[in-house]
Amino acid sequence: MHQPAVILAYLAVLGVCIAASVTDLRTHRIPNKLTGLAMLTALAYWLVAGLVGGKGLVGEPGGFDGTLA
């Protein structure tokens, strides 16, 4: 994966962590919208990372090294 994409992914994770921390400190709860959005974003990132890396969605025939595996 290219370096700018990795930096962007780390910044996105940092942003979600900061938002979750601030919300948790104020209300003692982390909203489901925040965690759900983070999970969907992570799934999309890893699907794209696997496709760009050339492993495809399920990897080689008979193997479990693909993106969805």
CHARMM internal coordinates of N, CA and C (Angstrom, degrees):
IC EDIT
DIST 1 N 1 CA 1.4420
DIST 1 CA 1 C 1.5248
ANGL 1 N 1 CA 1 C 108.41
DIST 1 C 2 N 1.3030
ANGL 1 CA 1 C 2 N 116.14
DIHE 1 N 1 CA 1 C 2 N 149.41
DIST 2 N 2 CA 1.4525
ANGL 1 C 2 N 2 CA 120.53
DIHE 1 CA 1 C 2 N 2 CA -177.58
DIST 2 CA 2 C 1.5200
ANGL 2 N 2 CA 2 C 110.87
DIHE 1 C 2 N 2 CA 2 C -74.89
DIST 2 C 3 N 1.3076
ANGL 2 CA 2 C 3 N 115.87
DIHE 2 N 2 CA 2 C 3 N 148.85
DIST 3 N 3 CA 1.4644
ANGL 2 C 3 N 3 CA 122.06
DIHE 2 CA 2 C 3 N 3 CA -177.34
DIST 3 CA 3 C 1.5290
ANGL 3 N 3 CA 3 C 113.31
DIHE 2 C 3 N 3 CA 3 C -57.58
DIST 3 C 4 N 1.3483
ANGL 3 CA 3 C 4 N 121.06
DIHE 3 N 3 CA 3 C 4 N -44.93
DIST 4 N 4 CA 1.4703
ANGL 3 C 4 N 4 CA 119.32
DIHE 3 CA 3 C 4 N 4 CA 179.70
DIST 4 CA 4 C 1.5263
ANGL 4 N 4 CA 4 C 112.75
DIHE 3 C 4 N 4 CA 4 C -61.26
DIST 4 C 5 N 1.3161
ANGL 4 CA 4 C 5 N 118.10
DIHE 4 N 4 CA 4 C 5 N -34.83
DIST 5 N 5 CA 1.4614
ANGL 4 C 5 N 5 CA 121.03
DIHE 4 CA 4 C 5 N 5 CA 178.91
DIST 5 CA 5 C 1.5228
ANGL 5 N 5 CA 5 C 110.71
DIHE 4 C 5 N 5 CA 5 C -67.21
DIST 5 C 6 N 1.3104
ANGL 5 CA 5 C 6 N 117.23
DIHE 5 N 5 CA 5 C 6 N -37.95
DIST 6 N 6 CA 1.4663
ANGL 5 C 6 N 6 CA 120.94
DIHE 5 CA 5 C 6 N 6 CA 178.47
DIST 6 CA 6 C 1.5246
ANGL 6 N 6 CA 6 C 109.81
DIHE 5 C 6 N 6 CA 6 C -67.39
DIST 6 C 7 N 1.3171
ANGL 6 CA 6 C 7 N 117.46
DIHE 6 N 6 CA 6 C 7 N -43.05
DIST 7 N 7 CA 1.4659
ANGL 6 C 7 N 7 CA 121.02
DIHE 6 CA 6 C 7 N 7 CA 178.11
DIST 7 CA 7 C 1.5212
ANGL 7 N 7 CA 7 C 109.99
DIHE 6 C 7 N 7 CA 7 C -62.74
DIST 7 C 8 N 1.3176
ANGL 7 CA 7 C 8 N 117.65
DIHE 7 N 7 CA 7 C 8 N -42.16
DIST 8 N 8 CA 1.4650
ANGL 7 C 8 N 8 CA 121.49
DIHE 7 CA 7 C 8 N 8 CA 178.03
DIST 8 CA 8 C 1.5325
ANGL 8 N 8 CA 8 C 110.94
DIHE 7 C 8 N 8 CA 8 C -62.39
DIST 8 C 9 N 1.3208
ANGL 8 CA 8 C 9 N 117.34
DIHE 8 N 8 CA 8 C 9 N -40.32
DIST 9 N 9 CA 1.4689
ANGL 8 C 9 N 9 CA 120.86
DIHE 8 CA 8 C 9 N 9 CA 178.15
DIST 9 CA 9 C 1.5233
ANGL 9 N 9 CA 9 C 110.77
DIHE 8 C 9 N 9 CA 9 C -64.31
DIST 9 C 10 N 1.3278
ANGL 9 CA 9 C 10 N 117.33
DIHE 9 N 9 CA 9 C 10 N -43.13
DIST 10 N 10 CA 1.4643
ANGL 9 C 10 N 10 CA 120.29
DIHE 9 CA 9 C 10 N 10 CA 178.25
DIST 10 CA 10 C 1.5316
ANGL 10 N 10 CA 10 C 111.57
DIHE 9 C 10 N 10 CA 10 C -64.38
DIST 10 C 11 N 1.3197
ANGL 10 CA 10 C 11 N 117.40
DIHE 10 N 10 CA 10 C 11 N -37.82
DIST 11 N 11 CA 1.4660
ANGL 10 C 11 N 11 CA 120.50
DIHE 10 CA 10 C 11 N 11 CA 177.69
DIST 11 CA 11 C 1.5283
ANGL 11 N 11 CA 11 C 111.13
DIHE 10 C 11 N 11 CA 11 C -66.74
DIST 11 C 12 N 1.3300
ANGL 11 CA 11 C 12 N 116.46
DIHE 11 N 11 CA 11 C 12 N -37.48
DIST 12 N 12 CA 1.4646
ANGL 11 C 12 N 12 CA 119.77
DIHE 11 CA 11 C 12 N 12 CA 177.58
DIST 12 CA 12 C 1.5251
ANGL 12 N 12 CA 12 C 110.64
DIHE 11 C 12 N 12 CA 12 C -65.10
DIST 12 C 13 N 1.3228
ANGL 12 CA 12 C 13 N 117.13
DIHE 12 N 12 CA 12 C 13 N -42.53
DIST 13 N 13 CA 1.4709
ANGL 12 C 13 N 13 CA 120.96
DIHE 12 CA 12 C 13 N 13 CA 177.71
DIST 13 CA 13 C 1.5244
ANGL 13 N 13 CA 13 C 110.02
DIHE 12 C 13 N 13 CA 13 C -63.80
DIST 13 C 14 N 1.3165
ANGL 13 CA 13 C 14 N 116.95
DIHE 13 N 13 CA 13 C 14 N -41.95
DIST 14 N 14 CA 1.4535
ANGL 13 C 14 N 14 CA 120.92
DIHE 13 CA 13 C 14 N 14 CA 178.35
DIST 14 CA 14 C 1.5315
ANGL 14 N 14 CA 14 C 110.89
DIHE 13 C 14 N 14 CA 14 C -61.72
DIST 14 C 15 N 1.3113
ANGL 14 CA 14 C 15 N 117.17
DIHE 14 N 14 CA 14 C 15 N -41.87
DIST 15 N 15 CA 1.4610
ANGL 14 C 15 N 15 CA 121.37
DIHE 14 CA 14 C 15 N 15 CA 178.33
DIST 15 CA 15 C 1.5194
ANGL 15 N 15 CA 15 C 112.53
DIHE 14 C 15 N 15 CA 15 C -62.48
DIST 15 C 16 N 1.3287
ANGL 15 CA 15 C 16 N 116.33
DIHE 15 N 15 CA 15 C 16 N -43.18
DIST 16 N 16 CA 1.4644
ANGL 15 C 16 N 16 CA 120.30
DIHE 15 CA 15 C 16 N 16 CA 178.36
DIST 16 CA 16 C 1.5206
ANGL 16 N 16 CA 16 C 110.25
DIHE 15 C 16 N 16 CA 16 C -65.37
DIST 16 C 17 N 1.3163
ANGL 16 CA 16 C 17 N 117.17
DIHE 16 N 16 CA 16 C 17 N -41.08
DIST 17 N 17 CA 1.4748
ANGL 16 C 17 N 17 CA 120.51
DIHE 16 CA 16 C 17 N 17 CA 179.60
DIST 17 CA 17 C 1.5236
ANGL 17 N 17 CA 17 C 111.45
DIHE 16 C 17 N 17 CA 17 C -65.05
DIST 17 C 18 N 1.3190
ANGL 17 CA 17 C 18 N 117.16
DIHE 17 N 17 CA 17 C 18 N -40.39
DIST 18 N 18 CA 1.4587
ANGL 17 C 18 N 18 CA 120.04
DIHE 17 CA 17 C 18 N 18 CA 178.29
DIST 18 CA 18 C 1.5295
ANGL 18 N 18 CA 18 C 110.46
DIHE 17 C 18 N 18 CA 18 C -65.91
DIST 18 C 19 N 1.3346
ANGL 18 CA 18 C 19 N 116.76
DIHE 18 N 18 CA 18 C 19 N -44.34
DIST 19 N 19 CA 1.4641
ANGL 18 C 19 N 19 CA 120.04
DIHE 18 CA 18 C 19 N 19 CA 179.23
DIST 19 CA 19 C 1.5282
ANGL 19 N 19 CA 19 C 110.75
DIHE 18 C 19 N 19 CA 19 C -62.69
DIST 19 C 20 N 1.3293
ANGL 19 CA 19 C 20 N 117.16
DIHE 19 N 19 CA 19 C 20 N -41.84
DIST 20 N 20 CA 1.4646
ANGL 19 C 20 N 20 CA 120.40
DIHE 19 CA 19 C 20 N 20 CA 178.66
DIST 20 CA 20 C 1.5248
ANGL 20 N 20 CA 20 C 110.87
DIHE 19 C 20 N 20 CA 20 C -65.67
DIST 20 C 21 N 1.3111
ANGL 20 CA 20 C 21 N 117.53
DIHE 20 N 20 CA 20 C 21 N -39.34
DIST 21 N 21 CA 1.4677
ANGL 20 C 21 N 21 CA 121.09
DIHE 20 CA 20 C 21 N 21 CA -179.82
DIST 21 CA 21 C 1.5217
ANGL 21 N 21 CA 21 C 111.77
DIHE 20 C 21 N 21 CA 21 C -65.51
DIST 21 C 22 N 1.3253
ANGL 21 CA 21 C 22 N 116.01
DIHE 21 N 21 CA 21 C 22 N -46.50
DIST 22 N 22 CA 1.4631
ANGL 21 C 22 N 22 CA 119.81
DIHE 21 CA 21 C 22 N 22 CA -179.79
DIST 22 CA 22 C 1.5264
ANGL 22 N 22 CA 22 C 110.36
DIHE 21 C 22 N 22 CA 22 C -62.87
DIST 22 C 23 N 1.3360
ANGL 22 CA 22 C 23 N 116.78
DIHE 22 N 22 CA 22 C 23 N -44.85
DIST 23 N 23 CA 1.4612
ANGL 22 C 23 N 23 CA 120.44
DIHE 22 CA 22 C 23 N 23 CA 179.25
DIST 23 CA 23 C 1.5182
ANGL 23 N 23 CA 23 C 110.95
DIHE 22 C 23 N 23 CA 23 C -63.36
DIST 23 C 24 N 1.3154
ANGL 23 CA 23 C 24 N 116.72
DIHE 23 N 23 CA 23 C 24 N -41.65
DIST 24 N 24 CA 1.4586
ANGL 23 C 24 N 24 CA 120.69
DIHE 23 CA 23 C 24 N 24 CA -179.18
DIST 24 CA 24 C 1.5254
ANGL 24 N 24 CA 24 C 111.26
DIHE 23 C 24 N 24 CA 24 C -66.13
DIST 24 C 25 N 1.3191
ANGL 24 CA 24 C 25 N 117.97
DIHE 24 N 24 CA 24 C 25 N -39.84
DIST 25 N 25 CA 1.4617
ANGL 24 C 25 N 25 CA 120.79
DIHE 24 CA 24 C 25 N 25 CA 179.07
DIST 25 CA 25 C 1.5297
ANGL 25 N 25 CA 25 C 112.18
DIHE 24 C 25 N 25 CA 25 C -67.17
DIST 25 C 26 N 1.3286
ANGL 25 CA 25 C 26 N 116.27
DIHE 25 N 25 CA 25 C 26 N -33.99
DIST 26 N 26 CA 1.4666
ANGL 25 C 26 N 26 CA 119.71
DIHE 25 CA 25 C 26 N 26 CA -178.91
DIST 26 CA 26 C 1.5238
ANGL 26 N 26 CA 26 C 112.53
DIHE 25 C 26 N 26 CA 26 C -79.87
DIST 26 C 27 N 1.3277
ANGL 26 CA 26 C 27 N 117.62
DIHE 26 N 26 CA 26 C 27 N -44.14
DIST 27 N 27 CA 1.4647
ANGL 26 C 27 N 27 CA 120.66
DIHE 26 CA 26 C 27 N 27 CA -169.95
DIST 27 CA 27 C 1.5276
ANGL 27 N 27 CA 27 C 113.70
DIHE 26 C 27 N 27 CA 27 C -116.87
DIST 27 C 28 N 1.3227
ANGL 27 CA 27 C 28 N 117.40
DIHE 27 N 27 CA 27 C 28 N -7.09
DIST 28 N 28 CA 1.4696
ANGL 27 C 28 N 28 CA 122.84
DIHE 27 CA 27 C 28 N 28 CA -175.79
DIST 28 CA 28 C 1.5287
ANGL 28 N 28 CA 28 C 111.97
DIHE 27 C 28 N 28 CA 28 C 61.67
DIST 28 C 29 N 1.3223
ANGL 28 CA 28 C 29 N 115.43
DIHE 28 N 28 CA 28 C 29 N 28.72
DIST 29 N 29 CA 1.4657
ANGL 28 C 29 N 29 CA 121.88
DIHE 28 CA 28 C 29 N 29 CA 177.00
DIST 29 CA 29 C 1.5256
ANGL 29 N 29 CA 29 C 108.68
DIHE 28 C 29 N 29 CA 29 C -145.71
DIST 29 C 30 N 1.3134
ANGL 29 CA 29 C 30 N 115.62
DIHE 29 N 29 CA 29 C 30 N 150.44
DIST 30 N 30 CA 1.4668
ANGL 29 C 30 N 30 CA 120.92
DIHE 29 CA 29 C 30 N 30 CA 172.61
DIST 30 CA 30 C 1.5264
ANGL 30 N 30 CA 30 C 106.11
DIHE 29 C 30 N 30 CA 30 C -116.80
DIST 30 C 31 N 1.3369
ANGL 30 CA 30 C 31 N 117.51
DIHE 30 N 30 CA 30 C 31 N 118.56
DIST 31 N 31 CA 1.4603
ANGL 30 C 31 N 31 CA 119.93
DIHE 30 CA 30 C 31 N 31 CA -173.81
DIST 31 CA 31 C 1.5265
ANGL 31 N 31 CA 31 C 112.86
DIHE 30 C 31 N 31 CA 31 C -65.02
DIST 31 C 32 N 1.3242
ANGL 31 CA 31 C 32 N 114.96
DIHE 31 N 31 CA 31 C 32 N 147.04
DIST 32 N 32 CA 1.4602
ANGL 31 C 32 N 32 CA 120.71
DIHE 31 CA 31 C 32 N 32 CA 178.24
DIST 32 CA 32 C 1.5225
ANGL 32 N 32 CA 32 C 112.01
DIHE 31 C 32 N 32 CA 32 C -63.51
DIST 32 C 33 N 1.3282
ANGL 32 CA 32 C 33 N 117.05
DIHE 32 N 32 CA 32 C 33 N -30.45
DIST 33 N 33 CA 1.4653
ANGL 32 C 33 N 33 CA 119.91
DIHE 32 CA 32 C 33 N 33 CA 178.16
DIST 33 CA 33 C 1.5230
ANGL 33 N 33 CA 33 C 110.86
DIHE 32 C 33 N 33 CA 33 C -60.87
DIST 33 C 34 N 1.3178
ANGL 33 CA 33 C 34 N 116.68
DIHE 33 N 33 CA 33 C 34 N -38.99
DIST 34 N 34 CA 1.4650
ANGL 33 C 34 N 34 CA 120.82
DIHE 33 CA 33 C 34 N 34 CA -179.28
DIST 34 CA 34 C 1.5228
ANGL 34 N 34 CA 34 C 111.06
DIHE 33 C 34 N 34 CA 34 C -69.65
DIST 34 C 35 N 1.3184
ANGL 34 CA 34 C 35 N 116.99
DIHE 34 N 34 CA 34 C 35 N -46.31
DIST 35 N 35 CA 1.4670
ANGL 34 C 35 N 35 CA 119.09
DIHE 34 CA 34 C 35 N 35 CA -179.27
DIST 35 CA 35 C 1.5236
ANGL 35 N 35 CA 35 C 111.48
DIHE 34 C 35 N 35 CA 35 C -70.68
DIST 35 C 36 N 1.3276
ANGL 35 CA 35 C 36 N 117.36
DIHE 35 N 35 CA 35 C 36 N -36.49
DIST 36 N 36 CA 1.4668
ANGL 35 C 36 N 36 CA 120.23
DIHE 35 CA 35 C 36 N 36 CA 178.00
DIST 36 CA 36 C 1.5194
ANGL 36 N 36 CA 36 C 111.95
DIHE 35 C 36 N 36 CA 36 C -65.05
DIST 36 C 37 N 1.3192
ANGL 36 CA 36 C 37 N 116.09
DIHE 36 N 36 CA 36 C 37 N -42.69
DIST 37 N 37 CA 1.4648
ANGL 36 C 37 N 37 CA 120.31
DIHE 36 CA 36 C 37 N 37 CA 177.71
DIST 37 CA 37 C 1.5235
ANGL 37 N 37 CA 37 C 110.86
DIHE 36 C 37 N 37 CA 37 C -63.75
DIST 37 C 38 N 1.3331
ANGL 37 CA 37 C 38 N 116.41
DIHE 37 N 37 CA 37 C 38 N -39.55
DIST 38 N 38 CA 1.4656
ANGL 37 C 38 N 38 CA 119.80
DIHE 37 CA 37 C 38 N 38 CA 178.34
DIST 38 CA 38 C 1.5308
ANGL 38 N 38 CA 38 C 110.76
DIHE 37 C 38 N 38 CA 38 C -64.44
DIST 38 C 39 N 1.3280
ANGL 38 CA 38 C 39 N 117.39
DIHE 38 N 38 CA 38 C 39 N -40.63
DIST 39 N 39 CA 1.4694
ANGL 38 C 39 N 39 CA 120.04
DIHE 38 CA 38 C 39 N 39 CA 179.60
DIST 39 CA 39 C 1.5252
ANGL 39 N 39 CA 39 C 111.65
DIHE 38 C 39 N 39 CA 39 C -66.64
DIST 39 C 40 N 1.3257
ANGL 39 CA 39 C 40 N 117.61
DIHE 39 N 39 CA 39 C 40 N -42.74
DIST 40 N 40 CA 1.4643
ANGL 39 C 40 N 40 CA 120.16
DIHE 39 CA 39 C 40 N 40 CA 179.05
DIST 40 CA 40 C 1.5196
ANGL 40 N 40 CA 40 C 111.52
DIHE 39 C 40 N 40 CA 40 C -65.82
DIST 40 C 41 N 1.3178
ANGL 40 CA 40 C 41 N 116.69
DIHE 40 N 40 CA 40 C 41 N -39.36
DIST 41 N 41 CA 1.4596
ANGL 40 C 41 N 41 CA 120.55
DIHE 40 CA 40 C 41 N 41 CA 177.67
DIST 41 CA 41 C 1.5226
ANGL 41 N 41 CA 41 C 111.09
DIHE 40 C 41 N 41 CA 41 C -64.40
DIST 41 C 42 N 1.3337
ANGL 41 CA 41 C 42 N 116.79
DIHE 41 N 41 CA 41 C 42 N -41.45
DIST 42 N 42 CA 1.4645
ANGL 41 C 42 N 42 CA 120.32
DIHE 41 CA 41 C 42 N 42 CA 178.78
DIST 42 CA 42 C 1.5243
ANGL 42 N 42 CA 42 C 110.80
DIHE 41 C 42 N 42 CA 42 C -64.83
DIST 42 C 43 N 1.3300
ANGL 42 CA 42 C 43 N 117.44
DIHE 42 N 42 CA 42 C 43 N -41.46
DIST 43 N 43 CA 1.4639
ANGL 42 C 43 N 43 CA 120.47
DIHE 42 CA 42 C 43 N 43 CA 178.69
DIST 43 CA 43 C 1.5263
ANGL 43 N 43 CA 43 C 110.71
DIHE 42 C 43 N 43 CA 43 C -61.94
DIST 43 C 44 N 1.3337
ANGL 43 CA 43 C 44 N 116.24
DIHE 43 N 43 CA 43 C 44 N -44.95
DIST 44 N 44 CA 1.4669
ANGL 43 C 44 N 44 CA 119.57
DIHE 43 CA 43 C 44 N 44 CA 178.69
DIST 44 CA 44 C 1.5207
ANGL 44 N 44 CA 44 C 111.23
DIHE 43 C 44 N 44 CA 44 C -62.88
DIST 44 C 45 N 1.3352
ANGL 44 CA 44 C 45 N 116.91
DIHE 44 N 44 CA 44 C 45 N -41.28
DIST 45 N 45 CA 1.4662
ANGL 44 C 45 N 45 CA 120.22
DIHE 44 CA 44 C 45 N 45 CA 179.95
DIST 45 CA 45 C 1.5221
ANGL 45 N 45 CA 45 C 110.82
DIHE 44 C 45 N 45 CA 45 C -61.62
DIST 45 C 46 N 1.3305
ANGL 45 CA 45 C 46 N 117.55
DIHE 45 N 45 CA 45 C 46 N -47.31
DIST 46 N 46 CA 1.4569
ANGL 45 C 46 N 46 CA 119.76
DIHE 45 CA 45 C 46 N 46 CA -176.79
DIST 46 CA 46 C 1.5204
ANGL 46 N 46 CA 46 C 112.62
DIHE 45 C 46 N 46 CA 46 C -70.85
DIST 46 C 47 N 1.3425
ANGL 46 CA 46 C 47 N 117.67
DIHE 46 N 46 CA 46 C 47 N -30.27
DIST 47 N 47 CA 1.4583
ANGL 46 C 47 N 47 CA 119.35
DIHE 46 CA 46 C 47 N 47 CA 173.58
DIST 47 CA 47 C 1.5229
ANGL 47 N 47 CA 47 C 110.49
DIHE 46 C 47 N 47 CA 47 C -64.11
DIST 47 C 48 N 1.3246
ANGL 47 CA 47 C 48 N 116.78
DIHE 47 N 47 CA 47 C 48 N -45.76
DIST 48 N 48 CA 1.4618
ANGL 47 C 48 N 48 CA 120.86
DIHE 47 CA 47 C 48 N 48 CA 179.07
DIST 48 CA 48 C 1.5204
ANGL 48 N 48 CA 48 C 110.30
DIHE 47 C 48 N 48 CA 48 C -66.11
DIST 48 C 49 N 1.3276
ANGL 48 CA 48 C 49 N 117.45
DIHE 48 N 48 CA 48 C 49 N -42.02
DIST 49 N 49 CA 1.4682
ANGL 48 C 49 N 49 CA 120.68
DIHE 48 CA 48 C 49 N 49 CA -179.32
DIST 49 CA 49 C 1.5288
ANGL 49 N 49 CA 49 C 110.54
DIHE 48 C 49 N 49 CA 49 C -61.96
DIST 49 C 50 N 1.3224
ANGL 49 CA 49 C 50 N 117.10
DIHE 49 N 49 CA 49 C 50 N -39.50
DIST 50 N 50 CA 1.4569
ANGL 49 C 50 N 50 CA 120.09
DIHE 49 CA 49 C 50 N 50 CA 179.04
DIST 50 CA 50 C 1.5159
ANGL 50 N 50 CA 50 C 112.43
DIHE 49 C 50 N 50 CA 50 C -70.05
DIST 50 C 51 N 1.3173
ANGL 50 CA 50 C 51 N 116.91
DIHE 50 N 50 CA 50 C 51 N -38.06
DIST 51 N 51 CA 1.4603
ANGL 50 C 51 N 51 CA 120.12
DIHE 50 CA 50 C 51 N 51 CA 179.37
DIST 51 CA 51 C 1.5172
ANGL 51 N 51 CA 51 C 110.96
DIHE 50 C 51 N 51 CA 51 C -69.82
DIST 51 C 52 N 1.3359
ANGL 51 CA 51 C 52 N 117.03
DIHE 51 N 51 CA 51 C 52 N -39.28
DIST 52 N 52 CA 1.4653
ANGL 51 C 52 N 52 CA 120.77
DIHE 51 CA 51 C 52 N 52 CA 178.51
DIST 52 CA 52 C 1.5266
ANGL 52 N 52 CA 52 C 109.52
DIHE 51 C 52 N 52 CA 52 C -68.87
DIST 52 C 53 N 1.3386
ANGL 52 CA 52 C 53 N 116.58
DIHE 52 N 52 CA 52 C 53 N -36.14
DIST 53 N 53 CA 1.4603
ANGL 52 C 53 N 53 CA 120.65
DIHE 52 CA 52 C 53 N 53 CA -179.98
DIST 53 CA 53 C 1.5121
ANGL 53 N 53 CA 53 C 113.39
DIHE 52 C 53 N 53 CA 53 C -71.79
DIST 53 C 54 N 1.3317
ANGL 53 CA 53 C 54 N 117.81
DIHE 53 N 53 CA 53 C 54 N -12.05
DIST 54 N 54 CA 1.4511
ANGL 53 C 54 N 54 CA 120.96
DIHE 53 CA 53 C 54 N 54 CA 175.46
DIST 54 CA 54 C 1.5128
ANGL 54 N 54 CA 54 C 115.02
DIHE 53 C 54 N 54 CA 54 C 92.21
DIST 54 C 55 N 1.3264
ANGL 54 CA 54 C 55 N 119.21
DIHE 54 N 54 CA 54 C 55 N 7.23
DIST 55 N 55 CA 1.4534
ANGL 54 C 55 N 55 CA 120.10
DIHE 54 CA 54 C 55 N 55 CA -179.11
DIST 55 CA 55 C 1.5206
ANGL 55 N 55 CA 55 C 112.32
DIHE 54 C 55 N 55 CA 55 C -84.00
DIST 55 C 56 N 1.3155
ANGL 55 CA 55 C 56 N 118.50
DIHE 55 N 55 CA 55 C 56 N -19.45
DIST 56 N 56 CA 1.4482
ANGL 55 C 56 N 56 CA 121.18
DIHE 55 CA 55 C 56 N 56 CA -179.07
DIST 56 CA 56 C 1.5154
ANGL 56 N 56 CA 56 C 111.76
DIHE 55 C 56 N 56 CA 56 C 77.53
DIST 56 C 57 N 1.3294
ANGL 56 CA 56 C 57 N 116.33
DIHE 56 N 56 CA 56 C 57 N -172.54
DIST 57 N 57 CA 1.4554
ANGL 56 C 57 N 57 CA 120.16
DIHE 56 CA 56 C 57 N 57 CA -176.06
DIST 57 CA 57 C 1.5193
ANGL 57 N 57 CA 57 C 112.84
DIHE 56 C 57 N 57 CA 57 C -80.30
DIST 57 C 58 N 1.3194
ANGL 57 CA 57 C 58 N 118.53
DIHE 57 N 57 CA 57 C 58 N -35.17
DIST 58 N 58 CA 1.4597
ANGL 57 C 58 N 58 CA 119.73
DIHE 57 CA 57 C 58 N 58 CA -177.76
DIST 58 CA 58 C 1.5253
ANGL 58 N 58 CA 58 C 112.42
DIHE 57 C 58 N 58 CA 58 C -124.49
DIST 58 C 59 N 1.2847
ANGL 58 CA 58 C 59 N 119.13
DIHE 58 N 58 CA 58 C 59 N 7.21
DIST 59 N 59 CA 1.4589
ANGL 58 C 59 N 59 CA 121.58
DIHE 58 CA 58 C 59 N 59 CA 177.21
DIST 59 CA 59 C 1.5086
ANGL 59 N 59 CA 59 C 112.76
DIHE 58 C 59 N 59 CA 59 C 79.10
DIST 59 C 60 N 1.3043
ANGL 59 CA 59 C 60 N 115.75
DIHE 59 N 59 CA 59 C 60 N -158.08
DIST 60 N 60 CA 1.4496
ANGL 59 C 60 N 60 CA 121.33
DIHE 59 CA 59 C 60 N 60 CA -179.91
DIST 60 CA 60 C 1.5255
ANGL 60 N 60 CA 60 C 109.76
DIHE 59 C 60 N 60 CA 60 C -75.27
DIST 60 C 61 N 1.3242
ANGL 60 CA 60 C 61 N 117.99
DIHE 60 N 60 CA 60 C 61 N 156.51
DIST 61 N 61 CA 1.4583
ANGL 60 C 61 N 61 CA 119.75
DIHE 60 CA 60 C 61 N 61 CA 178.68
DIST 61 CA 61 C 1.5269
ANGL 61 N 61 CA 61 C 110.55
DIHE 60 C 61 N 61 CA 61 C -57.55
DIST 61 C 62 N 1.3181
ANGL 61 CA 61 C 62 N 115.55
DIHE 61 N 61 CA 61 C 62 N 129.22
DIST 62 N 62 CA 1.4709
ANGL 61 C 62 N 62 CA 119.92
DIHE 61 CA 61 C 62 N 62 CA 179.02
DIST 62 CA 62 C 1.5167
ANGL 62 N 62 CA 62 C 114.05
DIHE 61 C 62 N 62 CA 62 C 81.69
DIST 62 C 63 N 1.3332
ANGL 62 CA 62 C 63 N 118.04
DIHE 62 N 62 CA 62 C 63 N -1.17
DIST 63 N 63 CA 1.4599
ANGL 62 C 63 N 63 CA 120.42
DIHE 62 CA 62 C 63 N 63 CA -178.42
DIST 63 CA 63 C 1.5101
ANGL 63 N 63 CA 63 C 111.46
DIHE 62 C 63 N 63 CA 63 C -108.78
DIST 63 C 64 N 1.3217
ANGL 63 CA 63 C 64 N 115.62
DIHE 63 N 63 CA 63 C 64 N 166.94
DIST 64 N 64 CA 1.4507
ANGL 63 C 64 N 64 CA 120.97
DIHE 63 CA 63 C 64 N 64 CA 179.16
DIST 64 CA 64 C 1.5207
ANGL 64 N 64 CA 64 C 111.11
DIHE 63 C 64 N 64 CA 64 C -121.90
DIST 64 C 65 N 1.3224
ANGL 64 CA 64 C 65 N 118.02
DIHE 64 N 64 CA 64 C 65 N 37.04
DIST 65 N 65 CA 1.4558
ANGL 64 C 65 N 65 CA 120.42
DIHE 64 CA 64 C 65 N 65 CA -177.23
DIST 65 CA 65 C 1.5239
ANGL 65 N 65 CA 65 C 112.05
DIHE 64 C 65 N 65 CA 65 C -106.85
DIST 65 C 66 N 1.3150
ANGL 65 CA 65 C 66 N 118.16
DIHE 65 N 65 CA 65 C 66 N 15.78
DIST 66 N 66 CA 1.4551
ANGL 65 C 66 N 66 CA 120.42
DIHE 65 CA 65 C 66 N 66 CA -179.55
DIST 66 CA 66 C 1.5130
ANGL 66 N 66 CA 66 C 111.99
DIHE 65 C 66 N 66 CA 66 C -83.07
DIST 66 C 67 N 1.3206
ANGL 66 CA 66 C 67 N 115.93
DIHE 66 N 66 CA 66 C 67 N -179.50
DIST 67 N 67 CA 1.4471
ANGL 66 C 67 N 67 CA 121.49
DIHE 66 CA 66 C 67 N 67 CA -177.73
DIST 67 CA 67 C 1.5242
ANGL 67 N 67 CA 67 C 112.11
DIHE 66 C 67 N 67 CA 67 C -64.11
DIST 67 C 68 N 1.3248
ANGL 67 CA 67 C 68 N 117.51
DIHE 67 N 67 CA 67 C 68 N -46.74
DIST 68 N 68 CA 1.4581
ANGL 67 C 68 N 68 CA 120.26
DIHE 67 CA 67 C 68 N 68 CA -177.79
DIST 68 CA 68 C 1.5178
ANGL 68 N 68 CA 68 C 112.35
DIHE 67 C 68 N 68 CA 68 C -75.09
DIST 68 C 69 N 1.3087
ANGL 68 CA 68 C 69 N 118.01
DIHE 68 N 68 CA 68 C 69 N -23.43
DIST 69 N 69 CA 1.4658
ANGL 68 C 69 N 69 CA 120.48
DIHE 68 CA 68 C 69 N 69 CA 179.03
DIST 69 CA 69 C 1.4971
ANGL 69 N 69 CA 69 C 109.05
DIHE 68 C 69 N 69 CA 69 C -73.97
END
COOR INIT
IC SEED 1 N 1 CA 1 C
IC BUILD
